[in-house]
Amino acid sequence: MEAMQGAGVVVTGAGGGIGAALARRFAAEGARVVVNDLDAGKVKAVADEIGGIAVVGDASAIVAEARDALGGTVDVYCANAGVASGGSEAAGENVWALAWDVNVMAHVRAAEALLPDWLERGSGRFVSTVSAAGLLTMIGAAPYSVTKHGAYAFAEWLSLTYRHRGLKVHAICPQGVRTDMLDATGSAGDLVLQPTAIEPEAVADALMKGIEEDRFLILPHPEVAGYYQARAADPDRWMTNMNHLQQKWETSE
């Protein structure tokens, strides 16, 4: 992709899964890629593989270091790091706090650090790895579902607020993706996500196509569009159907 030739790209949560697939794809398109994760070994392995730059640390606080590593300019920031926090309303305060911090506030902090430069030069691209759970919901995972709705809402707000000033925003909303995070969803994931799960590389393909077509909403599982429309058209019917799925999950436990 010509637009990515020489671009400075940052991918958080890139030690594996979707993040590693995004980093590999951006590098293949000619970008200079900063690979970020908390796991130093995984970060170095991916960076070495793609000829990228490893930056270890909390995704909430690496913009300045990543910018320096890229020679002063970040062109694309992929807010990909996330946690798949399961549980109900009774999940501990620490579980809810971590989900908010990683799935939402890390995006907010990154945008706060990046926007002054992007708005001054009139260009920048913010990629948010959300989830179909951010458009719909996920049984058995209240903290994840709620915070992914927050991540989607923030990406939407960024786009509508700054698109006339050159900011491009993309929200990636896949269903199941064959990663360690999917494995961690347990029986709920087995029921809802595993049957249609895709490889991380398919998510990277969908993002590149969405960038080429200048689309905000990226749906690696096209059927999610139909579910989203059904939810909006008749919320009660949609929630009744989802409750049937909830009951099916409960009886399988």
Secondary structure, DSSP 8 states (H G I E B T S, - for coil): -GGGTT-EEEESSTTSHHHHHHHHHHHHTT-EEEEEES-HHHHHHHHHHHT-EEEES-GGG-HHHHHHHTTS--SEEEE-------B-TTS-HHHHHHHHIIIIIHHHHHHHHHHHHHHHHT-EEEEEE--GGGTS--TTBHHHHHHHHHHHHHHHHHHHHHGGGTEEEEEE--S-BSSHHHHTTHHHHHHHTGGG-B-HHHHHHHHHHHHHTT-SEE-SSTHHHHHHHHHHH-HHHHHHHHHHHHHHHHHH-
